[in-house]
Amino acid sequence: MLDAVLLSLNGDCSDIVRYPPSKYGGIISLQVRNRPEVLAQITERLTRYLSGQSDREHYRGKLLLVEAHRIRIRGAV
């Protein structure tokens, strides 16, 4: 198990089969999808979320899919 939170712009990291969240301290995948104009919104949403959830254990074994209008959280499989 890698004791780190992985932050990625690479959509492949949101593949829970290749990157099972249970093997990481958490995975945060920024869902830009070839739309760089949403990056500021995504960054702001993630920053607000991180400030409200500062406990590292909150992220362990989870995949957070950060989009401009929402954050989806998938638990470990």
Number of C-alpha atoms within 10 A of each C-alpha: 9 10 10 14 18 15 13 15 13 12 13 11 21 22 12 17 9 9 14 19 28 18 16 20 20 26 28 22 23 23 22 17 12 8 8 10 10 15 17 11 14 20 15 12 17 21 12 10 13 13 9 9 12 10 10 12 11 11 22 20 21 24 29 22 20 21 20 18 9 11 19 10 14 15 15 15 10
